[in-house]
Amino acid sequence: MNIEELQELCKSLPSVTEDIKWESDLCFCVGTKMFCVVGLNQSPTSASFKVTPEEFDELSIKKGFKPAPYVARYKWVLVEDITTLSAKEWKYYITQSYTLVKDKLPAKIKKELSL
């Protein structure tokens, strides 16, 4: 998986917006809430996303992963190299992260976005 493929996967989900934040992070949001952040201008390229509490405990100690800086308390993990995960694994984690974030949006925002 490369940045372009990850970008395509994120943007394939309903009502997703894309933005550059903090000068070098590509952020994917639903209803202004981030669900995936990709570090640009890095080698290797890293990415962060939200997971379930159970997966957070498991992935945080797995080689190539760590709790995501600043957002670990919200159960975000950082994969240090995006090529570590297969396309199937990315689809699972990105879809799950999107759903976890979308489900916490206020009803009014969900309605505005037709979610």
N, C-alpha and C positions, 0 to 999 in steps of 0.2 A: 504494500500500500504506500502510495506517495501522497504529497499534499494535494495534488489535483484530484486524485481519486477520493480522498477523504472529504475534500470540499464538495465534490459531486454528491457523495453519500449524504452529507449533512443537508445540503440544499434540496435534496429530493423529498425531504419531510415537509409536511404542511406548515405554512406560515413562518418559515425560517428566514431570519435576516442574518446578514454577514457584515462584520465591521472590523476595522483594525483598531485595537485599543493598546494603550501603553507603548505606542510607537512600533512594536514588533510582535504583537500577538494577534492572530486571526481568530476572531470570536464568532461563534454561531449561537444565535439566540432564538427563543420563541417567546413572544410577548415581552420583549426586552430583558428576559432572564437567560443567562448563558447556560448552555448545556455541553459545549465543547470549546476548548481553547487550544489552538495550535501555535507553537512557538516558531516564528519565522526567523530567518537569518541564523539558524543554529545547525550544527552538524554534530551528531545526528539530530533530526527533527523530533521534537517531543510534543506530546499532547496530553491534555487533562480532560477528564469527564467525570460525571457523577455516577456512582454505583450504589447498590443496596448496602445496608450495614454489614450483612454477612460477607458480601464480596469485598467490601472495603478491608475487612480484617484479613481475608485470604490474599488479596492482591497486594496489600501494603508490604507484605513480607516476601513476595515473590520476586525473583531476580528480574531486573529491568523495570520494576515498578517502585513507586514510593508514594506516601501521602502527598497530595498536591499542596505546594506552599500556599498559605493564606486561606485556603478553602477546605482543608482536610477535615475540619470539624463538621463540614456539611457532607462528608462522605465522598469527596473527590479524590481520585488517584491520578498520578502522573505516570505515563509510560515514557520512558527515557528515549526510546527510539521507535517511531511509528511503524517501522518494518518488522518489529517484534511480533505483531499480531497479524493473523491472516485476514483476508477480506471478509470471511464469514464471521470471525471474532469481532472485527470492527463493526460490521452490520449489527450484530447483537448488542454490543456495548453502546454504540451511538443511538440506536433506536431506544434502548432502555433508558439512557441518560435523558434523551428528549422527552420520553414519556414521564419519567420521574419529575422533571422540571415542569412540564406542561400540566400535569395533574395538580400541582401546587398553585397554579395561577388562579387569581380571583375569577369568579363566575362571569363577571362583567367583561373581563379581558378575553376569556374563552369565547364568549358570545360574539364579541367584536371580531375575533379572528376566525369565527365559524369552526371552532374546535369541539 
